[in-house]
Amino acid sequence: MENIEWSALEYEEKDRGRDWFWALGIIVLTSSAAAFLYGNYFFAGFLIIGGAMLGFLAIRKPNDVSYKLSKRGFHIGTTLYPYERIRSFWVQRETSQPMPLRPLLFIHSERFFLPILVAPLHEDIGEQIHDFLQKKGIPEEEMKEHVMEKIMEVLGF
């Protein structure tokens, strides 16, 4: 079996206007002022630092991440997830009805923290990846994006 390699942006770049940054600033400043008035100085500082980090991350351009399925396992950049540590997978195909879904590869690993790995796919390799992982004997299990992912997407994150 040969390797399957592809690359994708680490996240979908959003065009955020000035209004988005004004809203972020107003929300952070008013909530931190309220926390300060109630004497919760640590939380006020946490809100200000968190809001500043969120603003900087919103400006940052996404990096190109490389993905690979090889005979050893699933690679994300330089990190290897061996097939022995993968419990199941799911290839989500692109749909438009009733709610649009983008093509994604879900890998359920044995990791304790964040066990579900999600990799964006190109439309033309979904079936090839599906066949490759089935030949490796990895069970297929339906998985979906978490609801919070969709909420954050609607909020512009």
N, C-alpha and C positions, 0 to 999 in steps of 0.2 A: 504494500500500500504506500502510496506517495503522500506527501504532506499537503495540507490545505492551508494556504496562507491568505490573509486579507488584512487590511488596515482600515481604521475609522477614527473619527474625531472622538475624544474622550467624553464629550457632551455636545449637545446641539447648541450652536451659538445663537443667541437671541439678540435682536436689535432692541436695546433698551434706550428709550428717549430720556430727555431731561426730566420729564414728569415722573418717571419711575424713580430716579435718584432723589428728586424732591420729596416724593412720598416716603421713601426709605428714611431720609433725614428727619422728616417731621415725626414719623412714627418712633424712631429711635430717641430723638430729643424729648418728645413729650412723655414717653414711657420712662425714660431714665430720670426726667424731672419729677415725675410722680413717685418713683422709687426713692429718690433723694429726699423728697418732702416727707415720706413715711419713715425716714431714717434708715432705709436699707441701702447703705452706700456701696456695699459690695455688689449688689444686684445692679445698681445704677452704672457702676463702672463696667460690669460684665456686659450690659446692654450696649454701652458706647463702643467698647472694644469689638463686640460681635457685629454691630452695625457697620463699623469701619471695615472689618474683614470682609463682610458680605459685599460692601461697595467695591473693594479692591478685587475680589473674585469675579464680580460682575463685569469688570473692565477687562480682565485677563482673557486672552485668546485661548481656545482649546488646543491641546497638543494632539498630534497624530499618534495613535496607539496601534501597535502591531499585534495581531492574533495569529496563532498557528495551532493546528491539530497535527501532531507528529506521531510516530510510533511509540514515543515515551509518554505523551500526555498532551494536555491543553496548555498552551503558552499564552500569557498576557504580558507583552513586553519581554522582560527577562525572567519572569516568575513562571515556574513550571508547576502544574497541578497534575500529578500522575493519575492514570486511569484507575488505579487501585483505590484512590481516594475520592473518586467521583461516584456518587450514589445514583444519579439519574440526570437526564437532560430533556430539554424541550426546545423545538425550533418553532418559533412563532412566525407565521407567514404574514405578509402585508395584506390587509383587508381595508375596505372602505365602508362596509356595512356592518352594523348600524353605527359603530364608532370606529374611526380609523385607527389601525394598529400598524406599527412599523415592524419590519423584520428584525427579530432578536433571537439570540441563542442564550438559553438559560442553562446553567450548569449547577446542580445541587452537589456540593462537595461535603466532605466530612469536617470542614473547619467549624470550630465552635462559634467564633465571632464572624458574622456576615457569611453564612454558608452558601447563599445563592449568588452566583456570579452571572452578570448580564453583559453580553457582548453584542453590539449592533452588527447587523449583517447587510451584505449587498443582496439584492433580490435574487440574483442568478446563482448563488452558491448555497442557498438554504437546503435544497434537496440533496446536494452533494454532501453537506455536513451531516444531514440526517442519516444517510446511508452509511457514511464513514463511522459514526458513533454506534450505530446498530451492529455493524460488523465487529466492533470492539466488544460487543456484549453488554453495553451499558443500557439499562432499562430506560424506557421513555415514560415520562410522567408529566402531565400537563401542569404548567406553571404560568403565572401572569405577573405583570408589573404590580407592585404594591400600590394601594390607593393613594398613599402619601406622595408617590412619584407623580401621579396625575394631578394632584392638588398643587404641588410645587410647580408643575409645568404651567398650570393655569395662572398661578401667581407671578409667573415670569422668571422663575429660577431655573 
